């Protein structure tokens, strides 16, 4: 019970300094199972549904010098392409420079894909997109340990239509400050 | 001759009786056997279904039978059948149910050849009285096997993911989509369920740890274990036919590559060494080769490689992109999803002749898998904006759509034959 109260106090503090909602729903497989075999999911707040990136940047602001964090927080890709596009290189390089000057700062790159492909192929494609952004960040001064990558493939679409506008929106890598 | 078979239903199935499905069948087999399934004597209606209705629906869905209405005739024993009244019917299923008083019932049924006026099957089955669907499926399997020469798959199960808003459920159900049982419910994505060859475990991908991780879960005990949780994505589990190892896909060394891992999570070995995407491995029935999807040629295509690795041979050249290959149970062909001109189709390709056959009209058709008898292919498609289950016969003649009440159905896979 003590733990729970402490948890609530912590949660309140977090809410107080960052307006990001605390999501609890990622916990707890509801399968009618004994809790044994698997460990609880790590860090539910992190694994929660990709919060819109601008908010996430704000949330991290107290940790680092907020003003310097590049504001652009997503890069987009053409269909079935994983290379960072020419028009996005400056954005990625600016973030790499920022990370090189703020070694305590960390970023998670979340790769996504549109639904045209199999779920597994799109998981792989989203990972390649995130990996390619990471490579460019490292070339631009970030260290490997400042950048983590994850792919959601086609599983967490921001836009749900079967149309080019939705697909274009979903072919992207989000930068989430950690 | 009279056999006696006691069916053991070890798995306690949590059935949601309200999970009604809207099933739509189109097409028919080249030859349809006219058959009549007579209402069984003493049978009860449980959750809207009777044993004879389950048998009828199973046979109807194959497209290989023409169901003839008994028109009021209700024989339950061979002595009560007047064959002259059954002109035009080739096969007749009759039976009766007798309560045994301990919550169990004895079901006797006969399959009669109405043309030769002989008995083809006579069997008594003892089971729990409420196992109407399981008994019906078993009888339909026996009838199907006797009349077509192929094993029936009505008693087998399927697995899929049901997505409703942010909620993902891993579900197993009867092969007709009824009898849903939720194995796992998360507010994070679940992908790629894969049956162990004995049908006792399911491997799948879950994002509950924040990234794609491969789990294995027992159906009987619900116990879950982590099979692969390396940095990056861990995905696309596929069991070897002997159940001793799985092919999986990891990105821990960069791009998605194929690996083999023991069913105990040990002895990890890398199989492919490309700089591109290699994913969706599927074992051949003899366990010697793997099919997989790769974009090493520029676009996603199907390749084949020895299970221990080596040279990968490209198999698909038609259409724009090809995904999600799976072997037929006899190993002579494979099924996959072809993306061409903005549309997904289900296609089969013969290994020897290399001939491709598109089986479906096209749509959002993904993740095909063969029934264990090789006669039907299960896949995910969309109807009115919702993900649904569909099947097509392996000759493309008979198509079926199954619309569930709730959610989007994704990632279906047909389970194996279960040992009786």
Boltz contact constraints between the chains, C-beta under 6 A:
constraints:
  - contact:
      token1: [A, 25]
      token2: [B, 187]
      max_distance: 6.0
  - contact:
      token1: [A, 26]
      token2: [B, 187]
      max_distance: 6.0
  - contact:
      token1: [A, 26]
      token2: [B, 188]
      max_distance: 6.0
  - contact:
      token1: [A, 29]
      token2: [B, 184]
      max_distance: 6.0
  - contact:
      token1: [A, 29]
      token2: [B, 186]
      max_distance: 6.0
  - contact:
      token1: [A, 30]
      token2: [B, 185]
      max_distance: 6.0
  - contact:
      token1: [A, 31]
      token2: [B, 183]
      max_distance: 6.0
  - contact:
      token1: [A, 31]
      token2: [B, 184]
      max_distance: 6.0
  - contact:
      token1: [A, 31]
      token2: [B, 222]
      max_distance: 6.0
  - contact:
      token1: [A, 33]
      token2: [B, 222]
      max_distance: 6.0
  - contact:
      token1: [A, 37]
      token2: [B, 223]
      max_distance: 6.0
  - contact:
      token1: [A, 37]
      token2: [B, 224]
      max_distance: 6.0
  - contact:
      token1: [A, 37]
      token2: [B, 225]
      max_distance: 6.0
  - contact:
      token1: [A, 38]
      token2: [B, 224]
      max_distance: 6.0
  - contact:
      token1: [A, 41]
      token2: [B, 208]
      max_distance: 6.0
  - contact:
      token1: [A, 41]
      token2: [B, 209]
      max_distance: 6.0
  - contact:
      token1: [A, 42]
      token2: [B, 209]
      max_distance: 6.0
  - contact:
      token1: [A, 46]
      token2: [B, 210]
      max_distance: 6.0
  - contact:
      token1: [A, 47]
      token2: [B, 210]
      max_distance: 6.0
  - contact:
      token1: [A, 118]
      token2: [B, 323]
      max_distance: 6.0
  - contact:
      token1: [A, 118]
      token2: [B, 324]
      max_distance: 6.0
  - contact:
      token1: [A, 119]
      token2: [B, 191]
      max_distance: 6.0
  - contact:
      token1: [A, 120]
      token2: [B, 235]
      max_distance: 6.0
  - contact:
      token1: [A, 120]
      token2: [B, 236]
      max_distance: 6.0
  - contact:
      token1: [A, 120]
      token2: [B, 279]
      max_distance: 6.0
  - contact:
      token1: [A, 120]
      token2: [B, 280]
      max_distance: 6.0
  - contact:
      token1: [A, 121]
      token2: [B, 279]
      max_distance: 6.0
  - contact:
      token1: [A, 121]
      token2: [B, 293]
      max_distance: 6.0
  - contact:
      token1: [A, 121]
      token2: [B, 300]
      max_distance: 6.0
  - contact:
      token1: [A, 121]
      token2: [B, 323]
      max_distance: 6.0
  - contact:
      token1: [A, 123]
      token2: [B, 233]
      max_distance: 6.0
  - contact:
      token1: [A, 123]
      token2: [B, 235]
      max_distance: 6.0
  - contact:
      token1: [A, 124]
      token2: [B, 256]
      max_distance: 6.0
  - contact:
      token1: [A, 124]
      token2: [B, 277]
      max_distance: 6.0
  - contact:
      token1: [A, 124]
      token2: [B, 279]
      max_distance: 6.0
  - contact:
      token1: [A, 127]
      token2: [B, 233]
      max_distance: 6.0
  - contact:
      token1: [A, 127]
      token2: [B, 251]
      max_distance: 6.0
  - contact:
      token1: [A, 128]
      token2: [B, 255]
      max_distance: 6.0
  - contact:
      token1: [A, 150]
      token2: [B, 211]
      max_distance: 6.0
  - contact:
      token1: [A, 151]
      token2: [B, 233]
      max_distance: 6.0
  - contact:
      token1: [A, 155]
      token2: [B, 189]
      max_distance: 6.0
